[in-house]
Amino acid sequence: MTDGSPAAAFARLADVDDGEADIYTTLAPLYRIMYTARGRIDGQLATVREHAPADAGTVLELGCGTGDLLGALGERYEFAVGADPSPAMCRLAARHGPVCRADARGVAPRRVDLVVVVGAVLGHLRPDDETRAALDHIRETLRPGGRVVGTVHDRRALDGPRERSLSRTVDGYELTQTDEQRPTGGGEFDWRVAFTMTAPSGERRRASTTTTLRAFEPAALEQWFTEAGLSVVETHPRTYVDGDGEDGRAFVIVAERC
Ligand SMILES: C[S@@+](CC[C@H](N)C(=O)[O-])C[C@H]1O[C@@H](n2cnc3c(N)ncnc32)[C@H](O)[C@@H]1O
């Protein structure tokens, strides 16, 4: 089952060897339950709409994950297509719109009006050459005057280890997610996510997974955008929140193809 329901997520957890699967194989079925329901998509859509070109019709969302934002973009714009390298994420996203399995450099340039790359997708691109190559590709994918709207973790907020727990109960399934961020130097941090899910029957399953992400200094990322031929329109702290204490931990960057 891959329908994004709590029951499907619970069934999926049975297949996940603790800590061994790719992070998004583990996260995909649970991600939607934990993130989408907290108003995250509304916040992302508002950010995108605020900064998109007024006449935008075609949109590419890189790292579209579960596709919830992609679906909302498809309703707002003439055509929205998503891309994500995770097969598990792509399966979920395909329920919301056209999606291809590809990383940030794998989508053929299309001259779209808007590229959306939100939710720390750029933080997956390491080392520096990968990030720069992706920004070059984003420029090639935009029509002149087209815009890219991104959100990334703010390196200035990477001040030490951090942990938070969130719980939700949906359809009788109780899900607790614990996130840990451990800075490892150079703006990078290990992100560990552990889930405990309890079914209405009382059966309990657990999964955990870790990946390395990077955070950015706004001025340094602006410089990289500029060097890629993307003229920065603005950067500002992300204002919508995923939970208490999230203010200032990420920023929005908006740039235009010269
Ligand atoms: C933290 S999730 C965010 C998903 C979605 N954008 C959101 O905000 O809900 C990061 C996503 O980036 C994708 N991703 C990882 N590496 C990527 C790459 N090199 N290019 C594009 N997407 C990538 C992952 O598969 C995952 O779906």
The ligand as an SDF file (V2000), in Angstrom:
LIG
                    3D

 27 29  0  0  0  0  0  0  0  0999 V2000
   13.1490   17.1260    3.2240 C   0  0  0  0  0  0  0  0  0  0  0  0
   12.4070   16.4360    1.7730 S   0  0  0  0  0  0  0  0  0  0  0  0
   11.3800   17.7860    1.2220 C   0  0  0  0  0  0  0  0  0  0  0  0
   10.2990   17.3470    0.2910 C   0  0  0  0  0  0  0  0  0  0  0  0
    9.3730   18.4840   -0.1560 C   0  0  0  0  0  0  0  0  0  0  0  0
   10.0660   19.4670   -0.9600 N   0  0  0  0  0  0  0  0  0  0  0  0
    8.7480   19.1390    1.0590 C   0  0  0  0  0  0  0  0  0  0  0  0
    9.1100   20.2890    1.3830 O   0  0  0  0  0  0  0  0  0  0  0  0
    7.9090   18.5190    1.6990 O   0  0  0  0  0  0  0  0  0  0  0  0
   13.7490   16.5070    0.6170 C   0  0  0  0  0  0  0  0  0  0  0  0
   13.4220   15.8820   -0.7350 C   0  0  0  0  0  0  0  0  0  0  0  0
   14.5480   16.1180   -1.6020 O   0  0  0  0  0  0  0  0  0  0  0  0
   14.7470   14.9730   -2.3950 C   0  0  0  0  0  0  0  0  0  0  0  0
   16.1360   14.9830   -2.8490 N   0  0  0  0  0  0  0  0  0  0  0  0
   17.2150   14.4340   -2.2540 C   0  0  0  0  0  0  0  0  0  0  0  0
   18.3110   14.6090   -3.0030 N   0  0  0  0  0  0  0  0  0  0  0  0
   17.9130   15.3190   -4.0990 C   0  0  0  0  0  0  0  0  0  0  0  0
   18.5780   15.7980   -5.2690 C   0  0  0  0  0  0  0  0  0  0  0  0
   19.8860   15.5890   -5.4600 N   0  0  0  0  0  0  0  0  0  0  0  0
   17.8560   16.4490   -6.2010 N   0  0  0  0  0  0  0  0  0  0  0  0
   16.5180   16.6570   -6.0220 C   0  0  0  0  0  0  0  0  0  0  0  0
   15.8370   16.2250   -4.9360 N   0  0  0  0  0  0  0  0  0  0  0  0
   16.5230   15.5550   -3.9970 C   0  0  0  0  0  0  0  0  0  0  0  0
   14.3930   13.8260   -1.4630 C   0  0  0  0  0  0  0  0  0  0  0  0
   14.1410   12.6130   -2.1610 O   0  0  0  0  0  0  0  0  0  0  0  0
   13.2060   14.3790   -0.7030 C   0  0  0  0  0  0  0  0  0  0  0  0
   11.9860   14.0510   -1.3140 O   0  0  0  0  0  0  0  0  0  0  0  0
  1  2  1  0
  2  3  1  0
  2 10  1  0
  3  4  1  0
  4  5  1  0
  5  6  1  0
  5  7  1  0
  7  8  2  0
  7  9  1  0
 10 11  1  0
 11 12  1  0
 11 26  1  0
 12 13  1  0
 13 14  1  0
 13 24  1  0
 14 15  1  0
 14 23  1  0
 15 16  2  0
 16 17  1  0
 17 18  1  0
 17 23  2  0
 18 19  1  0
 18 20  2  0
 20 21  1  0
 21 22  2  0
 22 23  1  0
 24 25  1  0
 24 26  1  0
 26 27  1  0
M  CHG  2   2   1   9  -1
M  END
$$$$
